[in-house]
Amino acid sequence: MAAPSADAQTKDQVYVYIMPATDSLELRCAQELFSYILSGLVPHISHLEGGASPCASAGSRQKRQNPFITEIANVALHTGLASSLEEALTLVVPAFAFHNKLPVTEEVESEDEERCAI
């Protein structure tokens, strides 16, 4: 199945690309446990310091980073739970997103305010 074009994607759509697993079952189980434990801890975080700063551009979409989330991803990377920072972020970011704890930038906040004012 072909990926949708950038024009067809909107802010409210999420696309998940699946790749065959080449890692061991033990590693996959450890990753799942890490994600579940993190998901249980995230609701107890009241505020993330550092906001969301731009770090790179991916086509028409700007990537953002937060030092706290990046540090957790680095722990997953350095302990062998992930083979790259991108893979480590896939273990960390969903827990923050599920609990609506991802930091937003001023740009996103101002867009939300504009939408609410209409």
C-alpha positions as CSV (number, residue, x, y, z in Angstrom):
1,M,0.0,0.0,0.0
2,A,1.5,3.3,-1.0
3,A,1.9,6.1,1.5
4,P,-0.5,9.0,1.1
5,S,0.9,12.1,-0.5
6,A,1.9,15.1,1.7
7,D,-1.1,17.0,0.3
8,A,-3.5,14.3,1.4
9,Q,-2.3,14.3,5.0
10,T,-3.8,16.6,7.6
11,K,-2.9,17.5,11.1
12,D,-5.6,15.1,12.5
13,Q,-4.4,12.0,10.6
14,V,-1.8,9.6,11.9
15,Y,-0.1,7.0,9.6
16,V,1.6,4.0,11.0
17,Y,4.2,2.2,8.9
18,I,4.9,-1.4,9.9
19,M,8.2,-3.2,9.3
20,P,8.9,-6.9,9.8
21,A,10.5,-7.5,13.2
22,T,14.1,-8.7,13.0
23,D,14.7,-8.3,16.7
24,S,14.4,-11.1,19.3
25,L,11.2,-11.8,21.1
26,E,13.0,-11.0,24.4
27,L,13.9,-7.5,23.1
28,R,10.4,-6.8,21.9
29,C,9.0,-7.9,25.2
30,A,11.5,-5.7,27.0
31,Q,10.5,-2.7,24.8
32,E,6.8,-3.4,25.6
33,L,7.5,-3.5,29.3
34,F,9.5,-0.2,29.1
35,S,6.6,1.4,27.2
36,Y,3.9,0.2,29.7
37,I,5.9,1.3,32.7
38,L,6.6,4.7,31.2
39,S,2.9,5.0,30.3
40,G,2.1,4.3,34.0
41,L,4.5,7.0,35.1
42,V,3.6,9.8,32.7
43,P,0.3,10.7,34.3
44,H,2.2,11.7,37.4
45,I,4.3,14.3,35.6
46,S,2.7,17.6,36.0
47,H,4.8,19.7,33.7
48,L,7.7,19.1,31.2
49,E,10.5,21.7,31.4
50,G,12.0,22.9,28.2
51,G,9.0,23.2,26.0
52,A,9.2,21.9,22.4
53,S,12.0,23.4,20.4
54,P,12.4,22.9,16.6
55,C,15.2,20.5,15.8
56,A,14.8,19.6,12.1
57,S,12.4,19.8,9.2
58,A,10.9,16.7,7.6
59,G,9.4,17.9,4.3
60,S,6.6,20.3,5.2
61,R,6.5,19.2,8.8
62,Q,8.8,20.6,11.5
63,K,10.2,18.1,14.0
64,R,10.3,19.2,17.6
65,Q,12.2,18.0,20.6
66,N,12.0,18.2,24.4
67,P,15.1,17.6,26.5
68,F,13.3,15.5,29.1
69,I,11.7,13.2,26.4
70,T,15.1,13.0,24.6
71,E,16.8,12.0,27.8
72,I,14.4,9.2,28.4
73,A,14.9,8.1,24.8
74,N,18.6,8.2,25.3
75,V,18.3,5.8,28.3
76,A,16.4,3.4,26.1
77,L,19.1,3.7,23.5
78,H,22.1,3.3,25.9
79,T,20.5,0.3,27.6
80,G,20.1,-1.5,24.4
81,L,16.3,-1.3,24.2
82,A,16.6,0.6,20.9
83,S,19.2,0.7,18.1
84,S,18.7,4.3,17.2
85,L,17.3,7.5,18.8
86,E,14.4,7.4,16.4
87,E,13.5,3.8,17.5
88,A,13.9,4.9,21.2
89,L,11.5,7.8,20.6
90,T,8.9,5.4,19.3
91,L,9.0,3.7,22.7
92,V,8.7,7.0,24.6
93,V,6.6,9.5,22.7
94,P,3.3,7.4,22.5
95,A,3.1,7.4,26.4
96,F,3.3,11.2,26.5
97,A,0.9,11.6,23.5
98,F,-1.7,9.2,25.0
99,H,-1.8,11.2,28.3
100,N,-1.8,14.5,26.4
101,K,1.5,15.5,28.0
102,L,3.5,16.3,24.9
103,P,4.8,19.9,25.1
104,V,3.6,22.4,22.5
105,T,5.4,25.4,21.0
106,E,4.1,28.9,21.1
107,E,3.4,28.6,17.4
108,V,1.1,25.6,18.0
109,E,-0.5,27.4,21.0
110,S,-1.2,30.5,18.9
111,E,-2.8,28.4,16.1
112,D,-5.0,26.7,18.7
113,E,-6.1,30.1,20.1
114,E,-6.9,31.3,16.6
115,R,-9.0,28.2,15.9
116,C,-10.9,28.6,19.3
117,A,-11.6,32.3,18.5
118,I,-13.3,31.5,15.3
